[in-house]
Amino acid sequence: MGPHLFEFALLFGVLGLAAAVSIWLRMPVVPLYIIAGLGIGSFVEKNEVAEFLGQLGVVFLLFSMGLEFSVGNLRREPKRFILPGTLDFAINFPVGVAAGFAFGSSWLDAVFLGGIVYMTSSAVVSQCISEFGRATRPETETLLAIMVFEDLVIAAYLVMISTLTGAAGEQRAVFVTLGLIALFLGALWLLAQRFQRPLARVISPGSEEGFTLALFAFVLLIASAALGVGLSGEVGAFLAGLVIGTTEHKERAASTLLPYRTLFAALFFISFGMSLDPGTFNEVIVPGVVLILAGLATKSIGGYLAGRAAGHPPMPSWVLGFSLIPKGEFSIVIAALAAKATGEQQIVALTGLYVLSLALLGPVAMREADRLSRWMRSLGGSKLAAPKGSAS
């Protein structure tokens, strides 16, 4: 126990210092957490306990975002979910595949790279939404809808990839998994729409301690069930937030989880930094820079078009685009799967450089999104053609 106590003391000390420096520099704290992880990664081994608590932080972040999300708006205006999400995929996934072929990769590596370029980091974006006080802005609903759409697409994508890299007999498992996902989503929708009062009674014991434990159990149960059917734990937590958000305990749940979310999310970002190996970046610097520039451009422009398709004015649409830039956990996971499937380790180094750069640049872009949006509009960016049928 002694070594773990010292490691956690060191981790929390570094996190506290990073938070103080972020205030001093007036910049987002997430990039500093990641840089801190890079700095101490050579001296402190990754701790399984810290890594698990960090994953809990991501779960709680997405649960909090789900609490703020309006299911009613999506039900009344499905185009604000389907069309923006489809545009995000149609613009970014093919760019990753094309980049893979341009770099001389095999078709399978190119498909993996498509997923790496496509995914936005829900952990980084959720933290920045909270940090910058943007939870109630109209474009944030569309941003969260796009991230949920990405998670649903990536669930199907990972199932298909496992079939392509495995035995042909696994095709049946693809349809079973997709069927389980549909049943899971349907069950949660029914819970949110028809059983709000019974659910509110279940999670509302008389004491604050009882409420906290019941809430933890519910969030983790839904997150683990999502993993069981082939979704991510993060999207499960988001959906759990949607369900609790329909009950009278929405505000109480948000305030109860806030300190745990803050603490555990910080551990996630520093653990993420510790998992990267900067020593491998020199091997992929040229394709890495090309991919970074492509990611900045396609996510920004794709997000702008998605925002216009959802009916947002030009400036909020650019804010949406800049908010889709951060990369993170899912891209690393896809790279690890690619290395295991093909034996090619270069994609791990390329992904590490790409993710680190956009995980650092993304939060800065989110903080400066309003200013950047005004700049884009002054350059005539608002004259980009909106998809047919969008509001002006």
N, C-alpha and C positions, 0 to 999 in steps of 0.2 A: 504493500500500500504506500510505503514511503516514497518510492520513485514517482508514482503517479501523482501524489500530492505536490511534489516539487514541480513536475511538468505542468500541472494545472496552474500552480502559482505563477510560473513563468508565462504560460499562455495568457492568463488573465492580466498579468502585468503589461505584457506587450499590447494586448487589445486596448487596455486603458490608455496607454501612451499613444496608440494610433488614434483613438477617439479624441484625445486632447489636441494632437497635431492637426486633425481634420478641422477642429474649431479654429485653431490658430491660422491655418492656411485658407479657411473658408472654402473647403472643398468636400465632396462626398466622402463618407467614411469607408465605403465598401472597397475602393481601390487600395486604400491604405491598409485595410485588413489583409488583402491579398498580397501586397508587397511585404507586409510583416511576416506572412507565412513563408514567402520565398526566402526572406532573410534568415529565419530561424530553422528552415527545413534541413540545413546541413548540420545543425547542432542537436535538434530534438527529433526523435523518431515519431512517425505518425502513431497516434494513440487510438486504439479501436474504440475506447470509451468516448474520447473527444469526437471521433468521427461520427459515432452513433448519435451523440447529443447534437452535433451539427446538423445531421439529417432531421432530427426532431425540430430544429430551428426552421428549416425549410418548410416542413409540414405545417408548423404554426404560422409562418409567414403566409402561406397559401390559404390556410384556413381564415386568417384575418381578411385577406383579399376577397374571399368568398362571402364573408359577412357583409361587405360593402357593395357587392355586386347585385344588380337588380334583375331577378329572373323575369319579373313582369314585363320589363322593356323588351327582353329577348323574345318572349312569347308573343308580344304585340307586334314586334318588328324583327322577324327572323333574318331579314337581309343584313341587319347589323351584326350578325354572327357568321352566317354562311358566306356571303359575298366577300367581306374583308378577309376572312380566313382563307378562302380560296385564292384570292389575289396574292396574299402573302406567300402561299405555297407555290403558285404558278410563276412568280417572279424569282424567288430565292432558291428553290430546290434545283431547277434546271441550271442555274448559274454554278452551283457547286458541282454538278455532274459535268458540265462543260469544262470547268477548271480542272477537274480530274483528268479528263481526256487530253487537255492542253499540256498538262504536266507529264504526260506519258504513262498514266496509271492504267491498270486493267479496268475493264468495265465494272467489275465488282467494287474495286476501290473507289471508282468514280461515283457509283451509287451511294457508297458510304459517305463520301465527301459531300454529296448533295444533302444528306441528312445533317451533317455537321454544320454546313453553311445555313441551312434552313432554321434550325432551332434557336430561339431566344431563351436566355436564362431567366426562368420565372423567379428564381431566388433573388438575383441581383435587381431585377425590375421591381419586384414586390417590396424589397427593402427600400429602394429609392422612392417609390410612390409614397411609402410611409414617411421617409425622412424629409421629403420635399413637400409634404402636405397636399398631395394631388389626388387623394382617394375620391373626392367628390366632384372632380372635373368631368365634364361630359365625355371627353375623348378617352378618359381612363377606363370607362366601361367597355369601349370598343377594344382598347388595348388588352384588357383582361379576357375579353371574348376571343381575341386572336390567339392568346397564349393557351386558352383551353382548347381551341381548335387545333393548335400545334400539337398539344399533348395527345389528343385523340388520333390525329394523323400519324404521329410518331409511334403510337401503340400498334396500329396496323402495319406501319413500316417495319418495325422491329420483328413482328411476327412473320412478315413476308421475307425479311432478310434471313431469319433463322431457317426458313424453308429453303431458300436459295442456297444456303451454305450447308444444309443438312441433307438427310435422306429424302427421296421423292415421296416416301410414305407419310411424311409429315404434313402434306397438303391438307389432309383431313383435319389436322389439329388447328390449322389456320382458321377454318370456318367455325370450329368449336369455340376457339378463343374469341373471335368476333361476335359470335352469338352470346357468349357469356358477358362480354362488354355491354351489348345492347340490353340484356336482362338486368344487369347491375344499374345502368343508367335509368332504366325504366322504374326499377324499384325505388331508387332515390327520388325520382320525380314524384312518384306516388306518395312517398313519405312526406315530402315537402308540401304537397298539395292537399292531402287528405287526412294526415295524422299529426298536424301541428300541435294540437292541444295535448293528446296523449304523450307525445315526445317531450313537450315542455314540462309536463309533470314528472316524467322519468328523470330528466336531467336537473331537476330543481328540488333537491333535498333542502331541509330547513336551514342547515348551517352553510357558511361560506366554504368551509373545508369539504363538505359533502358535494357541493356544486362543482368545485374545482376538480375533484377526483372523477365525478361523473362525466364532466366535460372532456377531461383527458381521455377517459375510456372510450367515449363516443368518437372523438376525432381519430384516435389511433386505430379503433376498430374499423372505421370506414376506410382509412388509408391502407390498412393491411388487406381489407377486402378488395380494394382497387388493384393492389399488387397481385392478388390471387387470380383475378380475371384477365390480367395482361395489361392493365393501365399502370401509370406510375403512382407511387404513394402521394406525390405532390398533387396530382389532379384529384385523387380521392379526398385529400384534405380540403381542396378548394370546393369540391362538391358538398363536403360536410359543412363548410361555412355557408353555402347556399341554403342548406336545409335549416341550420340553426338561425340563419338570417330571417326566416319566415316566422319565427316564434317571438314571444315577448322578451326573450332573454338575449337578444342580439347585443345590446350595449353592455350588459353584464359579462357576457362571454368575452367581448373584446378587451375590457379592462382587466379581466382575470388572467388572460393569457399574455398580456403585454410584457411583463418582466421576463417571463420564460422565453418568449419569442425574441426579445432583444438579446438575451444572454446566449441562447443556443445558436441563433443565426450568426452571431459574431464568431462562434467556434467553427461554424460551417465555412465561412469565408477564409479564415486563417488556415484551416485544414486543406481547403482547396489550393491555396498558395503553396502549402507544403508538398502537395502531390505533384507539382510541376518540376521539371528538370531543365533549367535554363542552359545547361551544358550541351543539350542536343539542338539548340536553336540555330547554331551557326550552319548546320547542314542543310537547313531549309529556309534560309533567310530570303532568297529571291522569290520562290513561290509563296512564302509566307506573306511578304509585303503585298504581292499581287492579290492574294486572297483577302487580306485585311482591307485593302482599298475597295475591292469588289463588295465585301460585306458591308462596309460603310455606305456605299452608294446604293446597293440594291435594297437594303433594309430601310434606308431613309426614304427612297423614292417609292418603294413598294408600300411602306406604311402610309405615305402621303396619299397614294391612290386608294388604299384601303379605307382611309379616313374619309375621303371624298365619296367613296361608294357607300359609306355608312351614313352620309348626310351631313358631315361636319364641314364647317367653313375652312378655307385654305390654311389659316394659321394653326388652329388646333390639329389639322391633319398633318402638318409638318411636325408638330410636337409629338404626335403619335408615331410618326416615322422615326424620329430621333430616339424615341423611347424603346424601339425594338432592336437597337444596336447591341446591347450587352449579350455576351455569350457566357456559357458556364457549364454546369454539371452534365447536361444531356449530351453535349458535343463530346465531352471527354469519354462518356460511357460508350458512345457510338464508335469513337476511335479505338477504344480497347477491344470492342467486338470485331472491328475491322482487322486489327493486328492478330487476334486469335484466329479469325477465319482465313486470312490470306498469308500470315507469317511475315507480312511487311510492316516493319517497325517505323518506317519513315513517316507514315501517316499520323503516328502518335506525336512525334516531334512537331510536325506541321500543325496539328490541332492544338498542341500546347502553346505554340507561339501565337496562333490565331486567337484562341480563347483568351489567353492572358492579355493580349493587346486590346481586344474589344471589351473585356471585363473591366479594364482600366479606363478606356476611352468612353465606353457606354454611359457610365454614371455621370461623367463630366458633360456629355452631350445632353443627358436628361436634365441636369441642373441648368444648363444654358439653353434649353430647348426653346423657350420663349424668345430669347434674343436671336438665336439662330433662325427661328421662324420668320422674324421680322426681316432679317437679312436676306433670307431666301425670297421673301415676297418683294423686297426692293430690287432683287435681281430679275424679277419677272417670273419667279418659280410658281407663283399662284396661277400662272396661265397654263400650267401643265393640264392636259386634257383629263377631265374627270371621266370615270367610266359611265357609260350610258345609263341614265335613270337616276343618277345621284343628285342630291340637292346642291345648290350653289351657295 
